Amino acid sequence: MNDVIELPEKLSIIDLLAMVQQELKAPKGQYNAFGKYKYRSCEDIVEAVKPLLAKQSAVLIMTDSIVMMGDRHYIKAEVVIRNKDESITAVGLAREPADRKGMDASQITGTASSYARKYALNGLFAIDDAKDSDTQEGPTKRINKETLQKSIAGILDAIEKDDDLAAKQLVNELNPEEQSFVWQQLSSKQKKVVKELVHRNTLVE
């Protein structure tokens, strides 16, 4: 009599997502030499999640579209995990700057696409995207004043060039303690400029 081999039952899409969120280990494989911290890219997340989905014959699909909000272009990324019968979708948005020095149009769009996809992946897989700093000590980071002065200069330069995407990236690289320190270093005029940028919803999601 032949033994019957029982195949593992396929997970529902919700159970699949729960499994991935529990088991996913996406390494921070990139290093920002200026800010001296490690971070994970969109590609790092994708490479880590593929084997988990493959176990359940599920796939990851990512697509982009361009949407207009006001007079500016945004990249809308849709990230979908799909098995045979079901799917779950998450969306991320990133704004294209009007101009970015040293980049052609395709590179600008590609950068915005990477940001949008990463935001969507973070939301879908419940990824905490906090930075790992080389100056980390205990639960909080020591403030490197010299580095933060460079961050201030970079933020103000990006604002002056109307490069909101770059300004947003620089601000988001700072933890709350660092943001508080940076704010204290700004003049009243500079604070007004930053407030106007925040009001335009460019520094926050």
C-alpha positions in Angstrom: 0.0 0.0 0.0 1.4 3.4 -1.0 1.8 6.1 1.6 -0.2 9.2 0.9 1.9 12.3 0.9 -0.1 15.2 2.3 0.8 18.6 0.8 0.9 21.6 3.2 -2.2 23.6 3.1 -1.9 26.9 1.4 -2.3 30.0 3.6 -5.0 32.5 3.1 -3.6 35.9 1.9 -4.1 37.4 5.4 -2.3 34.5 7.1 0.4 34.7 4.5 0.9 38.4 5.2 0.9 37.7 9.0 3.6 35.0 8.4 5.7 37.4 6.3 5.5 40.2 8.8 6.6 37.8 11.6 9.5 36.1 9.7 10.8 38.9 7.5 14.3 39.9 8.3 15.3 42.7 5.9 18.9 43.7 6.5 20.1 47.3 6.4 22.5 46.7 3.6 23.2 50.3 2.7 25.4 52.9 4.4 25.0 56.7 4.4 28.6 58.0 4.9 27.4 61.6 5.4 24.9 60.8 8.2 26.9 57.8 9.4 24.0 55.4 9.6 22.9 52.1 8.0 19.6 51.8 6.2 17.6 49.4 4.0 16.7 50.1 0.4 13.7 49.0 -1.5 15.9 46.3 -3.1 17.0 45.0 0.3 13.3 44.5 1.3 12.4 42.8 -2.0 15.3 40.3 -1.8 14.4 39.4 1.8 10.7 38.9 1.1 11.0 36.8 -2.1 11.9 33.5 -0.4 9.1 33.8 2.1 6.5 34.3 -0.6 8.0 31.5 -2.7 7.2 29.0 0.1 3.6 29.7 -0.5 3.7 30.1 -4.3 2.9 33.8 -3.8 4.4 36.7 -5.8 5.2 40.3 -5.3 4.2 42.8 -7.9 5.2 46.4 -8.0 3.9 49.0 -10.4 4.2 52.8 -10.7 1.9 55.5 -12.1 2.2 59.3 -12.2 -0.5 61.4 -10.5 -0.9 65.1 -10.4 -1.6 66.9 -7.1 -1.9 70.6 -7.5 0.8 71.5 -10.0 3.3 68.9 -9.0 3.9 65.3 -10.2 3.9 62.4 -7.7 4.9 58.8 -8.3 2.3 56.5 -7.0 3.6 53.0 -6.3 1.4 50.0 -5.8 2.8 46.9 -4.1 0.8 43.7 -4.3 1.3 40.3 -2.8 -0.8 37.7 -4.7 -1.5 34.0 -4.3 -3.7 32.0 -6.7 -7.0 33.5 -5.5 -6.4 36.6 -3.3 -4.2 39.7 -3.1 -3.4 42.6 -0.8 -2.3 46.0 -2.0 -0.4 48.8 -0.4 0.3 52.3 -1.9 3.1 54.7 -1.4 3.6 58.2 -2.8 6.7 60.3 -3.5 6.9 63.7 -5.1 9.2 64.5 -8.0 11.3 67.6 -7.4 11.1 70.3 -10.0 14.8 69.8 -10.5 17.7 68.0 -8.9 21.2 69.0 -9.7 23.2 66.4 -11.5 20.2 64.2 -12.5 18.4 63.9 -15.7 14.6 63.4 -15.9 14.7 59.6 -15.8 17.0 59.6 -12.7 14.7 62.0 -10.9 11.7 59.8 -11.6 13.6 56.6 -10.7 14.6 58.1 -7.3 11.0 59.1 -6.5 9.8 55.6 -7.6 12.3 53.9 -5.2 11.1 56.1 -2.3 7.4 55.4 -3.1 7.9 51.7 -3.4 9.9 51.6 -0.2 7.1 53.4 1.7 4.6 51.0 0.3 6.7 48.0 1.3 7.2 49.4 4.8 3.5 49.8 5.3 2.6 46.4 3.9 5.1 44.4 5.8 5.0 46.5 9.0 8.7 47.5 8.8 10.2 49.9 11.3 12.5 52.0 9.2 14.5 53.6 12.0 18.1 54.4 11.3 21.1 52.5 12.8 23.7 55.1 13.7 27.4 54.3 14.2 27.3 56.9 17.1 24.5 54.9 18.8 24.9 54.5 22.5 22.1 52.7 24.4 18.5 53.5 23.3 19.3 57.0 22.1 21.8 58.5 19.8 24.4 61.0 20.8 24.0 64.2 19.0 26.9 64.9 16.6 26.6 68.7 16.4 29.1 69.0 13.5 27.1 66.5 11.4 23.8 68.2 12.3 25.2 71.6 11.2 25.8 70.0 7.8 22.3 68.6 7.9 21.0 72.1 8.5 23.0 73.5 5.7 21.8 70.7 3.4 18.1 71.3 4.3 18.2 75.0 3.8 20.1 74.6 0.5 17.5 72.1 -0.7 14.7 74.5 0.3 16.4 77.4 -1.5 16.6 75.2 -4.7 13.0 74.2 -4.3 14.1 70.6 -4.0 11.4 69.4 -1.6 12.2 65.7 -2.0 15.8 66.2 -0.9 14.7 68.4 2.0 12.2 65.8 3.1 14.9 63.1 2.9 17.3 65.1 5.1 14.6 65.8 7.7 13.4 62.2 7.8 17.0 61.0 8.4 16.9 62.8 11.8 15.4 61.3 14.9 13.1 63.5 17.1 15.9 64.5 19.4 18.0 65.6 16.4 15.1 67.4 14.8 14.6 69.3 18.1 18.3 70.3 18.1 18.2 71.4 14.5 15.1 73.5 15.1 16.8 75.3 17.9 19.7 76.3 15.6 17.5 77.9 13.0 16.9 81.6 12.9 13.4 83.0 13.0 13.5 83.6 9.3 14.8 80.0 8.6 12.0 78.6 10.9 9.4 80.5 8.9 10.8 78.9 5.7 10.7 75.4 7.2 7.2 76.0 8.5 6.0 77.0 5.1 7.5 73.8 3.6 5.8 71.7 6.3 2.5 73.5 5.5 2.9 72.4 1.9 3.0 68.8 3.1 6.4 68.1 1.7 8.2 67.1 4.9 5.5 64.8 6.2 3.6 61.9 4.8 
